[in-house]
Amino acid sequence: MTPFVRQLPAGSAPRRLALLAMLSACLLLAACGFRLKGATPLPFDTLYTNIAQNSSFGVAMRRAIVAASPNTRIVDDPNQAEARLIQLANDERLRQLSIDADGRVEEYELNLEFVFQLVDARGHVILPPTTLRSTREIPYDDTVVQAKQSEITTLFQQMQQAMVDRVVRHLTAPDVIEAFRNAEALPVEAEPSDLSPVSNDPAPTGTPLWGTPSLNPNPGMR
């Protein structure tokens, strides 16, 4: 009597082998500490920031923090926050980089500088004052002033978004998380920071921060 032999569906064995291989690779990556880019939970559940929430920079910052750490809630009252992200400075500058023989600007340099620190509810300095800078160059044509101003505005917005991403990477760094968990061993800020909301957007009229580009009598040139 011929013994019964279960026939596997055609192609099932290769699929099983492929599935096992993928599972083994995932286990190996997990053992090595690999983590997909995404949420990076912060060690605090509530955060206050003096970056005005009605500014585009403030909106982008809050969105990025929540995306990186979904369990973290942004609060309006600093007294209800376990940690405080304090903006110390946010400076946008437009500098003439080169001019032609007729004194017309040929190229501008865009500079963005953001200074911030992170403290806990008791004032322990988790992340000391940190300065982040970004510089971009853009050619200029005074025959299309409006178009160039729009281009400069867009470029500044892109620089601000990139700055937001850099700030979040600092906040979610392992050493910062470890510092918060051991905050008692850290120094307390000498003077309490100004926690008043700070706006970072252009004037309400919509006029760019730098106004209409014009010839600087003392242009910074290379």
C-alpha positions in Angstrom: 0.0 0.0 0.0 1.5 3.3 -1.0 1.9 5.6 2.0 0.0 8.9 1.8 2.3 11.8 1.0 0.9 15.4 1.4 1.6 17.4 -1.7 2.6 21.0 -1.0 1.1 23.6 -3.4 3.6 24.5 -6.2 5.8 27.4 -5.2 5.0 27.2 -1.4 8.4 26.0 -0.4 10.3 29.0 -1.9 7.8 31.4 -0.3 8.4 29.8 3.0 12.1 30.0 2.6 11.9 33.6 1.7 9.7 34.4 4.7 12.1 32.6 7.0 15.0 34.6 5.5 13.2 37.9 6.0 12.3 37.0 9.6 15.9 36.0 10.3 17.1 39.3 8.9 14.7 41.3 11.0 15.8 39.5 14.2 19.4 40.1 13.3 18.9 43.8 12.7 17.0 44.1 16.0 19.8 42.4 17.8 22.3 44.9 16.4 20.2 47.8 17.6 18.9 48.8 14.2 15.8 51.1 14.3 13.7 52.4 11.4 13.6 56.2 11.1 10.4 57.4 12.9 9.2 58.0 16.4 11.9 58.6 19.0 10.0 58.9 22.4 11.3 61.7 24.6 11.7 61.0 28.3 9.2 63.7 29.3 5.4 63.7 28.6 4.9 67.5 28.7 7.0 70.2 27.0 6.7 74.0 27.0 8.4 76.2 24.4 8.4 80.0 24.1 8.4 79.8 20.3 5.1 81.3 19.5 2.6 78.7 18.4 1.0 81.2 15.9 4.2 81.5 13.9 5.1 79.2 11.0 8.3 78.3 12.8 6.5 77.4 16.0 3.9 75.3 14.2 6.6 73.4 12.3 8.6 72.9 15.6 5.5 71.5 17.5 4.6 69.3 14.6 8.1 67.8 14.3 8.3 67.2 18.1 5.0 65.4 18.2 5.9 63.3 15.1 9.2 62.3 16.7 7.6 61.6 20.1 3.8 61.0 19.9 3.5 60.7 23.7 4.9 64.2 24.3 2.3 66.9 24.8 3.0 70.6 24.1 1.5 72.7 26.9 0.9 76.5 27.1 1.8 76.8 30.8 5.5 76.4 31.6 4.6 75.4 35.2 2.8 72.4 33.8 5.8 71.2 31.7 8.4 68.6 32.7 10.8 70.2 30.2 11.2 73.6 28.6 12.6 74.3 25.1 13.7 77.9 25.3 14.5 80.0 22.2 17.3 82.4 23.1 17.8 83.9 19.6 16.5 83.4 16.1 18.2 85.7 13.6 17.7 86.0 9.8 20.1 88.0 7.8 20.4 88.9 4.1 23.9 89.9 3.1 25.2 91.2 -0.2 27.8 88.8 -1.4 28.9 90.3 -4.6 28.2 93.3 -6.9 29.0 94.1 -10.5 30.9 97.0 -12.0 27.8 99.1 -12.0 27.2 98.6 -8.3 24.3 96.2 -8.7 23.9 93.2 -6.4 24.7 90.0 -8.2 24.4 87.5 -5.3 23.0 87.4 -1.8 23.9 85.3 1.2 21.1 84.1 3.4 22.0 83.4 7.0 19.9 81.8 9.7 21.1 81.5 13.3 19.0 79.7 16.0 20.1 79.5 19.7 18.2 77.4 22.2 18.5 75.4 25.4 16.5 72.7 27.1 15.9 72.7 30.9 13.7 70.6 33.2 10.9 71.9 35.5 13.5 72.7 38.2 15.8 74.6 35.9 18.4 71.9 35.5 20.2 72.5 32.2 19.6 69.4 30.1 21.0 70.9 26.9 23.1 74.0 27.4 22.7 77.0 25.0 23.3 75.6 21.5 23.8 77.6 18.4 22.8 76.2 15.0 23.7 78.1 11.8 22.6 77.7 8.2 23.9 79.6 5.2 22.7 79.6 1.6 23.6 81.7 -1.5 21.3 82.9 -4.2 21.9 84.9 -7.4 20.0 88.2 -7.7 18.5 90.1 -10.6 17.1 93.6 -9.9 15.0 93.5 -13.0 12.7 90.9 -11.3 12.7 92.2 -7.8 9.3 90.7 -6.8 10.2 87.3 -8.1 13.5 87.3 -6.4 12.0 88.4 -3.1 9.6 85.6 -3.3 12.4 83.2 -4.0 14.4 84.5 -1.0 11.3 84.1 1.2 10.8 80.5 0.1 14.5 79.7 0.6 14.4 81.1 4.2 11.3 79.0 4.9 13.2 75.9 3.7 16.1 76.8 5.9 13.8 77.2 8.9 12.3 73.7 8.3 15.8 72.2 8.0 16.6 74.0 11.3 13.5 72.5 13.0 14.7 69.0 12.0 18.2 69.7 13.4 16.7 70.9 16.7 14.5 67.8 17.0 17.6 65.6 16.3 19.3 67.3 19.2 16.4 66.8 21.5 16.1 63.1 20.7 19.8 62.4 21.0 20.7 59.6 23.4 22.9 61.8 25.6 20.1 64.4 26.0 17.6 61.7 27.0 20.1 60.3 29.5 20.8 63.8 30.9 17.1 64.4 31.5 16.8 61.1 33.4 19.8 62.1 35.6 19.0 65.8 35.8 19.7 66.0 39.6 23.4 65.8 38.8 23.3 68.8 36.4 23.7 72.5 37.2 20.8 74.8 37.4 20.6 77.8 35.0 22.1 80.9 36.7 19.2 83.1 35.7 15.7 81.9 34.8 15.0 82.2 31.1 12.4 84.5 29.7 9.5 82.2 29.0 7.4 84.8 27.1 6.3 83.6 23.6 8.6 84.8 20.8 7.4 85.2 17.3 9.6 84.3 14.3 7.6 85.4 11.3 7.9 88.5 9.1 5.8 91.6 9.8 2.0 91.3 9.5 2.1 93.3 6.3 3.8 90.4 4.5 6.9 92.5 3.8 10.1 90.4 4.0 12.2 91.0 7.0 14.9 92.5 4.9 12.7 94.9 3.0 13.5 95.8 -0.6 17.0 94.7 -1.4 19.2 97.8 -2.0 22.8 98.6 -2.3 24.6 98.6 1.0 27.3 101.3 1.2 29.5 98.7 3.0 28.7 95.4 1.4 30.3 92.3 2.8 32.2 90.8 -0.2 34.5 87.9 -0.6 
